[in-house]
């Protein structure tokens, strides 16, 4: 059963990475999701709340939550930058200006 769950996690992760690489809107969504996840993990750490994993005897301690908040914050920053602030590949302001001039003046 553990191998099936591990395979599912790997496949889900690869699909997520593919979508994040391919689509800018997906990176914007992930930025918001990682921001919320970072905030919740940090809150659980500071509030010293242990969270049991549903269906198992495993318990996430506050220290684990604090450690998990660090990569979530890094992923948030990466998704924020590449989703909102970086230019898409193949776009430049001069190419966009030329394209706009052509569409505005069809006789050109």
Secondary structure, 3 states (H helix, E strand, C coil): CHHHHHHHHHHHHHHHHHHHHHCHHHHHHHHHHHHHHHHHHHHHHHCCCCEECCCCCCEECHHHHHHHHHHHHHHHHHHHHHHHHCCCCCCCHHHHHHHHHHHHCCCC
